[in-house]
Amino acid sequence: MVEPHSTYVWLDFSEYGLTQNELDKRVAEGAKLWLDGGTMFGKEGVGFQRINIACPRAVLADALDRLEKEFGSIGV
C-alpha cells in the first residue's frame, strides 16, 4: 500500500475478472459494505472500489476482514 494523501483509498479488484455490477454486488451483498464503485468516477474506475479510512481502526479492520472473506474464496 502507498501512503495515502487523503482519507480515501482505492482498492483494485480488476484481477478478479468481475464486471462492475458483479463487483458492486459482492461488496454490497456479500461483504455487506457500502463503498464507492469506481465507475462513479469515470470509465477508468472499472474494477475499483473506493473506501474511506477515516474511521476507528476496529471499523476499518472489520471492513477489510469482510472483504477478505468475500473475495478470498474467488482466488486470483
All heavy atoms as a GROMACS GRO file, in nm:
protein
  594
    1MET      N    1   0.085  -0.118   0.000
    1MET     CA    2   0.000   0.000   0.000
    1MET      C    3   0.088   0.123   0.000
    1MET      O    4   0.190   0.129   0.067
    1MET     CB    5  -0.090  -0.001   0.122
    1MET     CG    6  -0.185   0.114   0.127
    1MET     SD    7  -0.306   0.089   0.260
    1MET     CE    8  -0.344   0.258   0.294
    2VAL      N    9   0.047   0.222  -0.073
    2VAL     CA   10   0.116   0.351  -0.078
    2VAL      C   11   0.054   0.441   0.027
    2VAL      O   12  -0.068   0.438   0.049
    2VAL     CB   13   0.098   0.414  -0.218
    2VAL    CG1   14   0.161   0.551  -0.224
    2VAL    CG2   15   0.156   0.322  -0.325
    3GLU      N   16   0.135   0.520   0.095
    3GLU     CA   17   0.081   0.611   0.197
    3GLU      C   18  -0.019   0.706   0.131
    3GLU      O   19   0.015   0.777   0.035
    3GLU     CB   20   0.194   0.691   0.262
    3GLU     CG   21   0.144   0.781   0.373
    3GLU     CD   22   0.257   0.855   0.445
    3GLU    OE1   23   0.373   0.814   0.432
    3GLU    OE2   24   0.226   0.952   0.512
    4PRO      N   25  -0.142   0.705   0.178
    4PRO     CA   26  -0.245   0.789   0.116
    4PRO      C   27  -0.226   0.937   0.147
    4PRO      O   28  -0.171   0.974   0.250
    4PRO     CB   29  -0.375   0.736   0.177
    4PRO     CG   30  -0.334   0.678   0.308
    4PRO     CD   31  -0.194   0.626   0.289
    5HIS      N   32  -0.275   1.020   0.056
    5HIS     CA   33  -0.272   1.165   0.075
    5HIS      C   34  -0.408   1.218   0.116
    5HIS      O   35  -0.430   1.338   0.121
    5HIS     CB   36  -0.225   1.234  -0.053
    5HIS     CG   37  -0.083   1.201  -0.087
    5HIS    ND1   38  -0.049   1.126  -0.196
    5HIS    CD2   39   0.033   1.231  -0.024
    5HIS    CE1   40   0.082   1.112  -0.200
    5HIS    NE2   41   0.134   1.173  -0.097
    6SER      N   42  -0.500   1.127   0.142
    6SER     CA   43  -0.635   1.166   0.184
    6SER      C   44  -0.690   1.054   0.271
    6SER      O   45  -0.619   0.961   0.306
    6SER     CB   46  -0.724   1.187   0.061
    6SER     OG   47  -0.748   1.065  -0.004
    7THR      N   48  -0.818   1.063   0.301
    7THR     CA   49  -0.880   0.960   0.383
    7THR      C   50  -0.947   0.852   0.298
    7THR      O   51  -1.015   0.766   0.350
    7THR     CB   52  -0.984   1.020   0.480
    7THR    OG1   53  -1.087   1.083   0.403
    7THR    CG2   54  -0.918   1.119   0.574
    8TYR      N   55  -0.926   0.858   0.167
    8TYR     CA   56  -0.982   0.757   0.077
    8TYR      C   57  -0.870   0.672   0.019
    8TYR      O   58  -0.762   0.722  -0.013
    8TYR     CB   59  -1.059   0.821  -0.038
    8TYR     CG   60  -1.188   0.885   0.006
    8TYR    CD1   61  -1.195   1.021   0.034
    8TYR    CD2   62  -1.303   0.809   0.020
    8TYR    CE1   63  -1.313   1.079   0.076
    8TYR    CE2   64  -1.423   0.866   0.061
    8TYR     CZ   65  -1.427   1.001   0.089
    8TYR     OH   66  -1.543   1.057   0.130
    9VAL      N   67  -0.896   0.543   0.004
    9VAL     CA   68  -0.801   0.452  -0.058
    9VAL      C   69  -0.874   0.377  -0.169
    9VAL      O   70  -0.988   0.334  -0.151
    9VAL     CB   71  -0.746   0.352   0.047
    9VAL    CG1   72  -0.659   0.246  -0.018
    9VAL    CG2   73  -0.668   0.424   0.156
   10TRP      N   74  -0.807   0.362  -0.282
   10TRP     CA   75  -0.863   0.288  -0.394
   10TRP      C   76  -0.821   0.142  -0.384
   10TRP      O   77  -0.703   0.112  -0.369
   10TRP     CB   78  -0.813   0.347  -0.526
   10TRP     CG   79  -0.876   0.478  -0.557
   10TRP    CD1   80  -0.829   0.601  -0.523
   10TRP    CD2   81  -0.998   0.500  -0.624
   10TRP    NE1   82  -0.915   0.698  -0.566
   10TRP    CE2   83  -1.020   0.639  -0.630
   10TRP    CE3   84  -1.092   0.415  -0.682
   10TRP    CZ2   85  -1.132   0.694  -0.689
   10TRP    CZ3   86  -1.204   0.471  -0.742
   10TRP    CH2   87  -1.223   0.609  -0.745
   11LEU      N   88  -0.918   0.053  -0.393
   11LEU     CA   89  -0.893  -0.091  -0.390
   11LEU      C   90  -0.910  -0.146  -0.531
   11LEU      O   91  -1.014  -0.126  -0.594
   11LEU     CB   92  -0.990  -0.160  -0.294
   11LEU     CG   93  -0.991  -0.106  -0.150
   11LEU    CD1   94  -1.100  -0.175  -0.070
   11LEU    CD2   95  -0.855  -0.125  -0.085
   12ASP      N   96  -0.809  -0.215  -0.579
   12ASP     CA   97  -0.809  -0.268  -0.716
   12ASP      C   98  -0.854  -0.414  -0.714
   12ASP      O   99  -0.785  -0.501  -0.664
   12ASP     CB  100  -0.668  -0.256  -0.773
   12ASP     CG  101  -0.658  -0.301  -0.917
   12ASP    OD1  102  -0.757  -0.352  -0.973
   12ASP    OD2  103  -0.549  -0.286  -0.975
   13PHE      N  104  -0.971  -0.439  -0.772
   13PHE     CA  105  -1.026  -0.574  -0.781
   13PHE      C  106  -1.021  -0.626  -0.925
   13PHE      O  107  -1.082  -0.728  -0.956
   13PHE     CB  108  -1.172  -0.574  -0.733
   13PHE     CG  109  -1.190  -0.549  -0.587
   13PHE    CD1  110  -1.203  -0.421  -0.537
   13PHE    CD2  111  -1.193  -0.656  -0.497
   13PHE    CE1  112  -1.219  -0.397  -0.400
   13PHE    CE2  113  -1.209  -0.635  -0.361
   13PHE     CZ  114  -1.222  -0.505  -0.313
   14SER      N  115  -0.951  -0.558  -1.012
   14SER     CA  116  -0.955  -0.590  -1.155
   14SER      C  117  -0.905  -0.730  -1.187
   14SER      O  118  -0.949  -0.791  -1.285
   14SER     CB  119  -0.876  -0.486  -1.235
   14SER     OG  120  -0.740  -0.482  -1.194
   15GLU      N  121  -0.816  -0.786  -1.107
   15GLU     CA  122  -0.763  -0.920  -1.132
   15GLU      C  123  -0.868  -1.030  -1.114
   15GLU      O  124  -0.847  -1.143  -1.159
   15GLU     CB  125  -0.645  -0.949  -1.040
   15GLU     CG  126  -0.523  -0.864  -1.070
   15GLU     CD  127  -0.459  -0.896  -1.205
   15GLU    OE1  128  -0.450  -1.016  -1.237
   15GLU    OE2  129  -0.421  -0.802  -1.275
   16TYR      N  130  -0.980  -0.999  -1.051
   16TYR     CA  131  -1.084  -1.099  -1.030
   16TYR      C  132  -1.167  -1.124  -1.156
   16TYR      O  133  -1.241  -1.222  -1.162
   16TYR     CB  134  -1.175  -1.059  -0.914
   16TYR     CG  135  -1.107  -1.070  -0.780
   16TYR    CD1  136  -1.056  -0.957  -0.718
   16TYR    CD2  137  -1.092  -1.193  -0.717
   16TYR    CE1  138  -0.991  -0.966  -0.595
   16TYR    CE2  139  -1.027  -1.204  -0.594
   16TYR     CZ  140  -0.977  -1.090  -0.534
   16TYR     OH  141  -0.912  -1.100  -0.413
   17GLY      N  142  -1.160  -1.034  -1.252
   17GLY     CA  143  -1.232  -1.054  -1.378
   17GLY      C  144  -1.382  -1.038  -1.367
   17GLY      O  145  -1.455  -1.090  -1.451
   18LEU      N  146  -1.429  -0.968  -1.267
   18LEU     CA  147  -1.572  -0.945  -1.248
   18LEU      C  148  -1.617  -0.822  -1.325
   18LEU      O  149  -1.540  -0.728  -1.344
   18LEU     CB  150  -1.603  -0.923  -1.100
   18LEU     CG  151  -1.564  -1.035  -1.003
   18LEU    CD1  152  -1.579  -0.988  -0.860
   18LEU    CD2  153  -1.648  -1.159  -1.028
   19THR      N  154  -1.743  -0.822  -1.368
   19THR     CA  155  -1.798  -0.699  -1.422
   19THR      C  156  -1.815  -0.601  -1.306
   19THR      O  157  -1.813  -0.642  -1.189
   19THR     CB  158  -1.936  -0.723  -1.488
   19THR    OG1  159  -2.030  -0.758  -1.385
   19THR    CG2  160  -1.930  -0.830  -1.595
   20GLN      N  161  -1.833  -0.476  -1.338
   20GLN     CA  162  -1.852  -0.377  -1.231
   20GLN      C  163  -1.977  -0.408  -1.150
   20GLN      O  164  -1.978  -0.396  -1.028
   20GLN     CB  165  -1.858  -0.235  -1.287
   20GLN     CG  166  -1.850  -0.128  -1.180
   20GLN     CD  167  -1.716  -0.126  -1.107
   20GLN    OE1  168  -1.612  -0.141  -1.168
   20GLN    NE2  169  -1.719  -0.105  -0.976
   21ASN      N  170  -2.083  -0.455  -1.217
   21ASN     CA  171  -2.206  -0.490  -1.146
   21ASN      C  172  -2.183  -0.608  -1.052
   21ASN      O  173  -2.232  -0.608  -0.938
   21ASN     CB  174  -2.319  -0.522  -1.244
   21ASN     CG  175  -2.375  -0.398  -1.308
   21ASN    OD1  176  -2.362  -0.287  -1.257
   21ASN    ND2  177  -2.438  -0.415  -1.423
   22GLU      N  178  -2.109  -0.709  -1.098
   22GLU     CA  179  -2.077  -0.824  -1.012
   22GLU      C  180  -1.993  -0.780  -0.892
   22GLU      O  181  -2.017  -0.824  -0.780
   22GLU     CB  182  -2.002  -0.931  -1.091
   22GLU     CG  183  -2.085  -1.001  -1.195
   22GLU     CD  184  -2.002  -1.087  -1.289
   22GLU    OE1  185  -1.882  -1.056  -1.312
   22GLU    OE2  186  -2.059  -1.186  -1.341
   23LEU      N  187  -1.896  -0.694  -0.917
   23LEU     CA  188  -1.810  -0.644  -0.810
   23LEU      C  189  -1.891  -0.565  -0.708
   23LEU      O  190  -1.881  -0.588  -0.587
   23LEU     CB  191  -1.699  -0.556  -0.868
   23LEU     CG  192  -1.608  -0.484  -0.770
   23LEU    CD1  193  -1.539  -0.580  -0.674
   23LEU    CD2  194  -1.506  -0.399  -0.846
   24ASP      N  195  -1.973  -0.473  -0.757
   24ASP     CA  196  -2.056  -0.392  -0.666
   24ASP      C  197  -2.148  -0.482  -0.582
   24ASP      O  198  -2.165  -0.458  -0.462
   24ASP     CB  199  -2.141  -0.292  -0.746
   24ASP     CG  200  -2.058  -0.183  -0.813
   24ASP    OD1  201  -1.941  -0.162  -0.774
   24ASP    OD2  202  -2.111  -0.119  -0.906
   25LYS      N  203  -2.204  -0.586  -0.645
   25LYS     CA  204  -2.295  -0.675  -0.574
   25LYS      C  205  -2.221  -0.754  -0.466
   25LYS      O  206  -2.269  -0.769  -0.354
   25LYS     CB  207  -2.363  -0.770  -0.672
   25LYS     CG  208  -2.467  -0.858  -0.609
   25LYS     CD  209  -2.540  -0.941  -0.714
   25LYS     CE  210  -2.646  -1.025  -0.646
   25LYS     NZ  211  -2.730  -1.096  -0.742
   26ARG      N  212  -2.102  -0.805  -0.497
   26ARG     CA  213  -2.025  -0.880  -0.397
   26ARG      C  214  -1.987  -0.792  -0.279
   26ARG      O  215  -1.990  -0.836  -0.165
   26ARG     CB  216  -1.899  -0.938  -0.460
   26ARG     CG  217  -1.924  -1.063  -0.539
   26ARG     CD  218  -1.791  -1.127  -0.579
   26ARG     NE  219  -1.810  -1.262  -0.622
   26ARG     CZ  220  -1.803  -1.368  -0.542
   26ARG    NH1  221  -1.776  -1.354  -0.416
   26ARG    NH2  222  -1.822  -1.489  -0.589
   27VAL      N  223  -1.951  -0.667  -0.306
   27VAL     CA  224  -1.915  -0.575  -0.197
   27VAL      C  225  -2.037  -0.544  -0.112
   27VAL      O  226  -2.033  -0.552   0.011
   27VAL     CB  227  -1.851  -0.446  -0.253
   27VAL    CG1  228  -1.836  -0.340  -0.145
   27VAL    CG2  229  -1.714  -0.476  -0.314
   28ALA      N  230  -2.148  -0.510  -0.177
   28ALA     CA  231  -2.268  -0.469  -0.104
   28ALA      C  232  -2.339  -0.586  -0.036
   28ALA      O  233  -2.373  -0.578   0.082
   28ALA     CB  234  -2.364  -0.397  -0.198
   29GLU      N  235  -2.362  -0.693  -0.111
   29GLU     CA  236  -2.442  -0.804  -0.058
   29GLU      C  237  -2.356  -0.911   0.011
   29GLU      O  238  -2.398  -0.967   0.111
   29GLU     CB  239  -2.524  -0.867  -0.169
   29GLU     CG  240  -2.628  -0.772  -0.226
   29GLU     CD  241  -2.705  -0.829  -0.342
   29GLU    OE1  242  -2.702  -0.952  -0.363
   29GLU    OE2  243  -2.769  -0.750  -0.414
   30GLY      N  244  -2.238  -0.938  -0.044
   30GLY     CA  245  -2.152  -1.040   0.014
   30GLY      C  246  -2.077  -0.990   0.137
   30GLY      O  247  -2.085  -1.050   0.244
   31ALA      N  248  -2.004  -0.879   0.118
   31ALA     CA  249  -1.926  -0.823   0.229
   31ALA      C  250  -2.009  -0.730   0.317
   31ALA      O  251  -1.967  -0.691   0.425
   31ALA     CB  252  -1.804  -0.748   0.176
   32LYS      N  253  -2.127  -0.694   0.268
   32LYS     CA  254  -2.218  -0.604   0.341
   32LYS      C  255  -2.151  -0.470   0.375
   32LYS      O  256  -2.155  -0.422   0.486
   32LYS     CB  257  -2.273  -0.671   0.466
   32LYS     CG  258  -2.350  -0.798   0.433
   32LYS     CD  259  -2.443  -0.839   0.542
   32LYS     CE  260  -2.516  -0.967   0.515
   32LYS     NZ  261  -2.564  -0.996   0.386
   33LEU      N  262  -2.090  -0.413   0.269
   33LEU     CA  263  -2.024  -0.283   0.282
   33LEU      C  264  -2.079  -0.188   0.176
   33LEU      O  265  -2.122  -0.231   0.070
   33LEU     CB  266  -1.872  -0.297   0.262
   33LEU     CG  267  -1.798  -0.377   0.368
   33LEU    CD1  268  -1.654  -0.400   0.323
   33LEU    CD2  269  -1.801  -0.306   0.502
   34TRP      N  270  -2.075  -0.061   0.207
   34TRP     CA  271  -2.119   0.040   0.112
   34TRP      C  272  -1.996   0.123   0.076
   34TRP      O  273  -1.960   0.219   0.143
   34TRP     CB  274  -2.226   0.130   0.175
   34TRP     CG  275  -2.289   0.222   0.076
   34TRP    CD1  276  -2.234   0.337   0.026
   34TRP    CD2  277  -2.415   0.208   0.014
   34TRP    NE1  278  -2.319   0.394  -0.064
   34TRP    CE2  279  -2.431   0.317  -0.072
   34TRP    CE3  280  -2.516   0.115   0.025
   34TRP    CZ2  281  -2.545   0.335  -0.149
   34TRP    CZ3  282  -2.629   0.133  -0.051
   34TRP    CH2  283  -2.643   0.242  -0.136
   35LEU      N  284  -1.929   0.080  -0.033
   35LEU     CA  285  -1.812   0.152  -0.083
   35LEU      C  286  -1.852   0.228  -0.208
   35LEU      O  287  -1.960   0.208  -0.262
   35LEU     CB  288  -1.698   0.054  -0.115
   35LEU     CG  289  -1.654  -0.039  -0.003
   35LEU    CD1  290  -1.537  -0.125  -0.050
   35LEU    CD2  291  -1.617   0.038   0.122
   36ASP      N  292  -1.764   0.315  -0.254
   36ASP     CA  293  -1.789   0.388  -0.378
   36ASP      C  294  -1.738   0.305  -0.495
   36ASP      O  295  -1.618   0.277  -0.504
   36ASP     CB  296  -1.714   0.522  -0.378
   36ASP     CG  297  -1.764   0.617  -0.270
   36ASP    OD1  298  -1.886   0.616  -0.243
   36ASP    OD2  299  -1.684   0.693  -0.215
   37GLY      N  300  -1.830   0.263  -0.582
   37GLY     CA  301  -1.790   0.190  -0.702
   37GLY      C  302  -1.706   0.279  -0.791
   37GLY      O  303  -1.736   0.398  -0.809
   38GLY      N  304  -1.600   0.225  -0.846
   38GLY     CA  305  -1.506   0.305  -0.924
   38GLY      C  306  -1.565   0.376  -1.044
   38GLY      O  307  -1.521   0.484  -1.081
   39THR      N  308  -1.667   0.317  -1.106
   39THR     CA  309  -1.722   0.378  -1.227
   39THR      C  310  -1.796   0.508  -1.201
   39THR      O  311  -1.820   0.583  -1.294
   39THR     CB  312  -1.814   0.279  -1.301
   39THR    OG1  313  -1.914   0.232  -1.211
   39THR    CG2  314  -1.736   0.163  -1.358
   40MET      N  315  -1.825   0.535  -1.075
   40MET     CA  316  -1.890   0.665  -1.048
   40MET      C  317  -1.791   0.780  -1.072
   40MET      O  318  -1.831   0.896  -1.078
   40MET     CB  319  -1.950   0.670  -0.906
   40MET     CG  320  -1.851   0.680  -0.794
   40MET     SD  321  -1.926   0.672  -0.628
   40MET     CE  322  -2.018   0.823  -0.622
   41PHE      N  323  -1.663   0.745  -1.091
   41PHE     CA  324  -1.560   0.845  -1.117
   41PHE      C  325  -1.513   0.841  -1.262
   41PHE      O  326  -1.418   0.908  -1.299
   41PHE     CB  327  -1.442   0.824  -1.022
   41PHE     CG  328  -1.481   0.835  -0.879
   41PHE    CD1  329  -1.511   0.722  -0.805
   41PHE    CD2  330  -1.494   0.959  -0.818
   41PHE    CE1  331  -1.549   0.732  -0.672
   41PHE    CE2  332  -1.533   0.970  -0.687
   41PHE     CZ  333  -1.561   0.857  -0.613
   42GLY      N  334  -1.578   0.760  -1.344
   42GLY     CA  335  -1.544   0.751  -1.485
   42GLY      C  336  -1.504   0.610  -1.525
   42GLY      O  337  -1.489   0.522  -1.440
   43LYS      N  338  -1.485   0.591  -1.655
   43LYS     CA  339  -1.455   0.457  -1.706
   43LYS      C  340  -1.322   0.403  -1.656
   43LYS      O  341  -1.301   0.282  -1.651
   43LYS     CB  342  -1.458   0.456  -1.859
   43LYS     CG  343  -1.352   0.541  -1.924
   43LYS     CD  344  -1.364   0.538  -2.074
   43LYS     CE  345  -1.255   0.629  -2.133
   43LYS     NZ  346  -1.258   0.630  -2.276
   44GLU      N  347  -1.231   0.490  -1.614
   44GLU     CA  348  -1.103   0.446  -1.558
   44GLU      C  349  -1.120   0.373  -1.426
   44GLU      O  350  -1.030   0.303  -1.380
   44GLU     CB  351  -1.008   0.564  -1.539
   44GLU     CG  352  -0.970   0.636  -1.666
   44GLU     CD  353  -1.072   0.741  -1.709
   44GLU    OE1  354  -1.173   0.762  -1.638
   44GLU    OE2  355  -1.051   0.801  -1.816
   45GLY      N  356  -1.236   0.389  -1.363
   45GLY     CA  357  -1.261   0.327  -1.233
   45GLY      C  358  -1.314   0.186  -1.237
   45GLY      O  359  -1.338   0.125  -1.133
   46VAL      N  360  -1.330   0.129  -1.358
   46VAL     CA  361  -1.380  -0.008  -1.369
   46VAL      C  362  -1.286  -0.103  -1.294
   46VAL      O  363  -1.164  -0.098  -1.311
   46VAL     CB  364  -1.392  -0.051  -1.517
   46VAL    CG1  365  -1.423  -0.198  -1.529
   46VAL    CG2  366  -1.498   0.031  -1.588
   47GLY      N  367  -1.343  -0.186  -1.209
   47GLY     CA  368  -1.266  -0.283  -1.134
   47GLY      C  369  -1.214  -0.231  -1.000
   47GLY      O  370  -1.147  -0.302  -0.928
   48PHE      N  371  -1.249  -0.108  -0.967
   48PHE     CA  372  -1.203  -0.047  -0.843
   48PHE      C  373  -1.319  -0.016  -0.750
   48PHE      O  374  -1.432   0.001  -0.793
   48PHE     CB  375  -1.128   0.085  -0.871
   48PHE     CG  376  -0.992   0.066  -0.931
   48PHE    CD1  377  -0.978   0.049  -1.068
   48PHE    CD2  378  -0.880   0.067  -0.852
   48PHE    CE1  379  -0.853   0.032  -1.124
   48PHE    CE2  380  -0.754   0.051  -0.907
   48PHE     CZ  381  -0.741   0.032  -1.044
   49GLN      N  382  -1.287  -0.007  -0.622
   49GLN     CA  383  -1.380   0.040  -0.519
   49GLN      C  384  -1.302   0.141  -0.435
   49GLN      O  385  -1.180   0.126  -0.416
   49GLN     CB  386  -1.426  -0.075  -0.429
   49GLN     CG  387  -1.510  -0.179  -0.498
   49GLN     CD  388  -1.652  -0.135  -0.518
   49GLN    OE1  389  -1.719  -0.087  -0.427
   49GLN    NE2  390  -1.702  -0.152  -0.640
   50ARG      N  391  -1.368   0.242  -0.386
   50ARG     CA  392  -1.304   0.342  -0.302
   50ARG      C  393  -1.359   0.330  -0.162
   50ARG      O  394  -1.480   0.325  -0.141
   50ARG     CB  395  -1.330   0.483  -0.357
   50ARG     CG  396  -1.247   0.589  -0.288
   50ARG     CD  397  -1.270   0.724  -0.351
   50ARG     NE  398  -1.396   0.780  -0.301
   50ARG     CZ  399  -1.425   0.908  -0.300
   50ARG    NH1  400  -1.342   0.997  -0.348
   50ARG    NH2  401  -1.541   0.950  -0.252
   51ILE      N  402  -1.267   0.323  -0.065
   51ILE     CA  403  -1.305   0.308   0.075
   51ILE      C  404  -1.254   0.428   0.154
   51ILE      O  405  -1.143   0.476   0.131
   51ILE     CB  406  -1.252   0.175   0.134
   51ILE    CG1  407  -1.303   0.153   0.276
   51ILE    CG2  408  -1.099   0.169   0.126
   51ILE    CD1  409  -1.270   0.014   0.331
   52ASN      N  410  -1.336   0.477   0.244
   52ASN     CA  411  -1.297   0.586   0.332
   52ASN      C  412  -1.235   0.525   0.458
   52ASN      O  413  -1.300   0.448   0.528
   52ASN     CB  414  -1.419   0.671   0.368
   52ASN     CG  415  -1.382   0.796   0.444
   52ASN    OD1  416  -1.277   0.805   0.506
   52ASN    ND2  417  -1.471   0.894   0.440
   53ILE      N  418  -1.111   0.559   0.485
   53ILE     CA  419  -1.041   0.501   0.600
   53ILE      C  420  -1.040   0.595   0.721
   53ILE      O  421  -0.972   0.568   0.820
   53ILE     CB  422  -0.898   0.458   0.564
   53ILE    CG1  423  -0.816   0.576   0.514
   53ILE    CG2  424  -0.902   0.346   0.460
   53ILE    CD1  425  -0.669   0.546   0.498
   54ALA      N  426  -1.119   0.703   0.713
   54ALA     CA  427  -1.129   0.796   0.826
   54ALA      C  428  -1.235   0.744   0.923
   54ALA      O  429  -1.347   0.794   0.929
   54ALA     CB  430  -1.164   0.937   0.777
   55CYS      N  431  -1.198   0.639   0.995
   55CYS     CA  432  -1.289   0.576   1.089
   55CYS      C  433  -1.204   0.507   1.196
   55CYS      O  434  -1.083   0.493   1.181
   55CYS     CB  435  -1.378   0.475   1.017
   55CYS     SG  436  -1.288   0.344   0.933
   56PRO      N  437  -1.266   0.464   1.303
   56PRO     CA  438  -1.190   0.391   1.405
   56PRO      C  439  -1.123   0.267   1.344
   56PRO      O  440  -1.178   0.202   1.255
   56PRO     CB  441  -1.296   0.350   1.507
   56PRO     CG  442  -1.405   0.451   1.491
   56PRO     CD  443  -1.407   0.482   1.344
   57ARG      N  444  -1.006   0.236   1.392
   57ARG     CA  445  -0.928   0.123   1.340
   57ARG      C  446  -1.008  -0.008   1.344
   57ARG      O  447  -1.001  -0.087   1.251
   57ARG     CB  448  -0.799   0.108   1.420
   57ARG     CG  449  -0.708   0.001   1.364
   57ARG     CD  450  -0.574   0.005   1.429
   57ARG     NE  451  -0.508   0.127   1.382
   57ARG     CZ  452  -0.382   0.155   1.404
   57ARG    NH1  453  -0.308   0.073   1.474
   57ARG    NH2  454  -0.330   0.266   1.357
   58ALA      N  455  -1.087  -0.028   1.447
   58ALA     CA  456  -1.166  -0.152   1.458
   58ALA      C  457  -1.269  -0.161   1.345
   58ALA      O  458  -1.295  -0.269   1.293
   58ALA     CB  459  -1.235  -0.160   1.593
   59VAL      N  460  -1.328  -0.049   1.307
   59VAL     CA  461  -1.426  -0.047   1.198
   59VAL      C  462  -1.357  -0.080   1.066
   59VAL      O  463  -1.407  -0.160   0.987
   59VAL     CB  464  -1.496   0.091   1.191
   59VAL    CG1  465  -1.584   0.102   1.068
   59VAL    CG2  466  -1.578   0.115   1.318
   60LEU      N  467  -1.241  -0.021   1.042
   60LEU     CA  468  -1.166  -0.048   0.920
   60LEU      C  469  -1.122  -0.195   0.915
   60LEU      O  470  -1.135  -0.261   0.811
   60LEU     CB  471  -1.046   0.045   0.910
   60LEU     CG  472  -0.958   0.028   0.786
   60LEU    CD1  473  -1.038   0.047   0.658
   60LEU    CD2  474  -0.840   0.125   0.791
   61ALA      N  475  -1.073  -0.247   1.027
   61ALA     CA  476  -1.030  -0.386   1.033
   61ALA      C  477  -1.147  -0.480   1.002
   61ALA      O  478  -1.131  -0.578   0.928
   61ALA     CB  479  -0.970  -0.418   1.169
   62ASP      N  480  -1.264  -0.449   1.054
   62ASP     CA  481  -1.383  -0.530   1.028
   62ASP      C  482  -1.418  -0.527   0.879
   62ASP      O  483  -1.448  -0.630   0.819
   62ASP     CB  484  -1.500  -0.481   1.112
   62ASP     CG  485  -1.628  -0.559   1.085
   62ASP    OD1  486  -1.626  -0.682   1.100
   62ASP    OD2  487  -1.728  -0.496   1.045
   63ALA      N  488  -1.412  -0.409   0.818
   63ALA     CA  489  -1.444  -0.396   0.676
   63ALA      C  490  -1.345  -0.476   0.591
   63ALA      O  491  -1.385  -0.548   0.498
   63ALA     CB  492  -1.442  -0.249   0.635
   64LEU      N  493  -1.218  -0.468   0.624
   64LEU     CA  494  -1.117  -0.542   0.548
   64LEU      C  495  -1.131  -0.692   0.567
   64LEU      O  496  -1.112  -0.769   0.473
   64LEU     CB  497  -0.977  -0.494   0.585
   64LEU     CG  498  -0.948  -0.348   0.548
   64LEU    CD1  499  -0.810  -0.306   0.600
   64LEU    CD2  500  -0.961  -0.323   0.399
   65ASP      N  501  -1.168  -0.734   0.686
   65ASP     CA  502  -1.195  -0.876   0.711
   65ASP      C  503  -1.312  -0.926   0.626
   65ASP      O  504  -1.307  -1.036   0.571
   65ASP     CB  505  -1.224  -0.902   0.859
   65ASP     CG  506  -1.101  -0.896   0.947
   65ASP    OD1  507  -0.988  -0.902   0.895
   65ASP    OD2  508  -1.119  -0.884   1.070
   66ARG      N  509  -1.416  -0.844   0.616
   66ARG     CA  510  -1.533  -0.882   0.535
   66ARG      C  511  -1.494  -0.897   0.389
   66ARG      O  512  -1.539  -0.990   0.321
   66ARG     CB  513  -1.643  -0.778   0.548
   66ARG     CG  514  -1.709  -0.772   0.682
   66ARG     CD  515  -1.818  -0.670   0.678
   66ARG     NE  516  -1.859  -0.628   0.809
   66ARG     CZ  517  -1.970  -0.560   0.830
   66ARG    NH1  518  -2.048  -0.527   0.728
   66ARG    NH2  519  -2.003  -0.523   0.951
   67LEU      N  520  -1.412  -0.803   0.340
   67LEU     CA  521  -1.367  -0.811   0.200
   67LEU      C  522  -1.282  -0.935   0.178
   67LEU      O  523  -1.296  -1.004   0.077
   67LEU     CB  524  -1.289  -0.685   0.162
   67LEU     CG  525  -1.371  -0.558   0.147
   67LEU    CD1  526  -1.281  -0.437   0.131
   67LEU    CD2  527  -1.467  -0.569   0.028
   68GLU      N  528  -1.195  -0.964   0.272
   68GLU     CA  529  -1.109  -1.082   0.261
   68GLU      C  530  -1.193  -1.210   0.256
   68GLU      O  531  -1.167  -1.300   0.176
   68GLU     CB  532  -1.011  -1.088   0.376
   68GLU     CG  533  -0.914  -1.204   0.367
   68GLU     CD  534  -0.812  -1.204   0.478
   68GLU    OE1  535  -0.838  -1.147   0.586
   68GLU    OE2  536  -0.706  -1.265   0.457
   69LYS      N  537  -1.294  -1.218   0.340
   69LYS     CA  538  -1.382  -1.336   0.341
   69LYS      C  539  -1.459  -1.349   0.210
   69LYS      O  540  -1.473  -1.458   0.155
   69LYS     CB  541  -1.478  -1.330   0.458
   69LYS     CG  542  -1.412  -1.360   0.591
   69LYS     CD  543  -1.508  -1.346   0.706
   69LYS     CE  544  -1.434  -1.364   0.838
   69LYS     NZ  545  -1.512  -1.320   0.953
   70GLU      N  546  -1.508  -1.238   0.160
   70GLU     CA  547  -1.588  -1.240   0.037
   70GLU      C  548  -1.503  -1.272  -0.086
   70GLU      O  549  -1.543  -1.350  -0.171
   70GLU     CB  550  -1.659  -1.106   0.016
   70GLU     CG  551  -1.743  -1.100  -0.108
   70GLU     CD  552  -1.859  -1.199  -0.112
   70GLU    OE1  553  -1.906  -1.244  -0.006
   70GLU    OE2  554  -1.904  -1.232  -0.223
   71PHE      N  555  -1.386  -1.215  -0.096
   71PHE     CA  556  -1.306  -1.231  -0.217
   71PHE      C  557  -1.199  -1.339  -0.205
   71PHE      O  558  -1.143  -1.382  -0.305
   71PHE     CB  559  -1.244  -1.096  -0.256
   71PHE     CG  560  -1.347  -1.001  -0.308
   71PHE    CD1  561  -1.412  -0.914  -0.223
   71PHE    CD2  562  -1.383  -1.001  -0.442
   71PHE    CE1  563  -1.509  -0.828  -0.269
   71PHE    CE2  564  -1.479  -0.915  -0.489
   71PHE     CZ  565  -1.544  -0.829  -0.402
   72GLY      N  566  -1.172  -1.384  -0.084
   72GLY     CA  567  -1.074  -1.490  -0.065
   72GLY      C  568  -1.116  -1.621  -0.128
   72GLY      O  569  -1.032  -1.702  -0.168
   73SER      N  570  -1.246  -1.641  -0.137
   73SER     CA  571  -1.296  -1.766  -0.195
   73SER      C  572  -1.284  -1.769  -0.347
   73SER      O  573  -1.291  -1.874  -0.408
   73SER     CB  574  -1.442  -1.787  -0.155
   73SER     OG  575  -1.523  -1.683  -0.208
   74ILE      N  576  -1.268  -1.653  -0.408
   74ILE     CA  577  -1.260  -1.645  -0.555
   74ILE      C  578  -1.121  -1.689  -0.602
   74ILE      O  579  -1.107  -1.766  -0.694
   74ILE     CB  580  -1.288  -1.503  -0.606
   74ILE    CG1  581  -1.429  -1.460  -0.572
   74ILE    CG2  582  -1.265  -1.496  -0.757
   74ILE    CD1  583  -1.462  -1.319  -0.610
   75GLY      N  584  -1.019  -1.638  -0.536
   75GLY     CA  585  -0.881  -1.666  -0.577
   75GLY      C  586  -0.844  -1.591  -0.702
   75GLY      O  587  -0.927  -1.568  -0.788
   76VAL      N  588  -0.721  -1.550  -0.709
   76VAL     CA  589  -0.672  -1.478  -0.826
   76VAL      C  590  -0.553  -1.549  -0.883
   76VAL      O  591  -0.472  -1.603  -0.818
   76VAL     CB  592  -0.634  -1.333  -0.792
   76VAL    CG1  593  -0.574  -1.263  -0.911
   76VAL    CG2  594  -0.753  -1.257  -0.743
   0.00000   0.00000   0.00000
